[in-house]
Amino acid sequence: MTSSANDDEDAKRLPAGSATSLVIDKETRDLLARAGHPEAASGTLYYGLVAGDSDDTDRFFAVAMLDRQYFWTKQGRDGWRYQGDFDGRVCHPPVPPELYAQWGMSFSTPGGPSCAGG
């Protein structure tokens, strides 16, 4: 890779700590289903990224809204990890508040604070 190609790639990166909502595709849904709780991956999914300093430190989050909230995470190029399900009337999965804002949600919505663990 030439230095100008590296510069172009660096210019496309979000600043570290920036959160953005992503569009979920069939491949990502399939990966989430294989990681755990396949029926949840077919529901309404919120998917997003919190940028790290590099591709390896980017953090991805997915939350499915069904009877409960189902939660997955992924760091960099690692695979998805199913983190569990949460009762949305009690608490939300531990997703950075900036990402909830990108999804049009806030901690003032029903469900209260972030759940411990995850």
N, C-alpha and C positions, 0 to 999 in steps of 0.2 A: 504494500500500500504506500502510495506517495504521501509526502507531508501535506499536500493540498487536499488529498482525499481524507486524511485524518482531521484536518481543519474543518472540512465540510461536515464530517460526522460529529465533531465536537460542537459545531454551531447548531446542530439539530437537537442536541440534548437539552432537556429542561434543566433549570438550575436545581441543585440538590435541595431536597425538601419540598419541591413543588408537587402538588397533587393534581391529577387529571383523570377524568372519567374516560374509559375506553369502551369501544364497541365490541361486544362479545360475538365471536363467530362460532360455527359448528365445531371446529377443531378444539377450541378452548373449552366449550361445553363438554365435549367428549373426554378431554383430559381431566376436567373437574369430576365427571362421573366416575372415571377410573380411579381417581384419588380417594373417593368415598362418597357415599350417599347418592347413588345415581339418579334416583327420582327427583331429588332436590335440584340437580343440575338442569332439569327440564323446565323448571319454574321461572318466575321473573328473577333475573339476575342483575345485580349491580356489580360492575367490574371496573377496577381502576388501578392506578400506579402512583406511588410516591417515589419520585426520582432520588437516586443516590448519587454518589460522585462518579459512578461508572455503571455499565450494564450489570456487572456482578453484584452491585450493592442496591440496585433498584428493587423496590418491594411492591408486590402485586397483591391485591385483595379482591375477593369475590364473595358476595353475600346473596343468597337466594331467599326470597320472601315467599313462604308457604304458610303452613300451620304454625311453623316456628321459623326462626332465621337460621340458616345454615351457612357455615363460614369456612373459607379456604384461604390459604396464603401461599406465596411463592417468593423466593428471593433469587434475583438474577436469573440465571439459566437453569437453576434447580427445578425439580418437578413440583407440582402442586401438592399441598398437604391439607387434608381435611382436618379442621380444628374443632369441629363439634357443632352442636345446635343450641340455640338460645331461645328462651321465651321472651319475645319482643315486648310483652307487657311489663316485664321486670327490668330488662337491660338490653343493650345492644352489643353485638360482637365488638371486640376491641380493634376498631378501625380508626385511623387518625381522623380527628374532627374535620381537617381540611378536605379529606376525601368525601366525607359525608356531605359537606357543603357543595362539592362538585356534583354530587348526585341529587342535589336539591333537598337534602334532609338536614336536620339539626338536632341537637340534643334536647331541644324543647319539644320535640315530637313525642308521642306516647312511647314508652319503653324506658325512659329515664337514662341513667348513666351507662357507661361501658361495663360489661361483665368482667369479673376478675378471671384471669387465666386466658385460655384460648389458644 
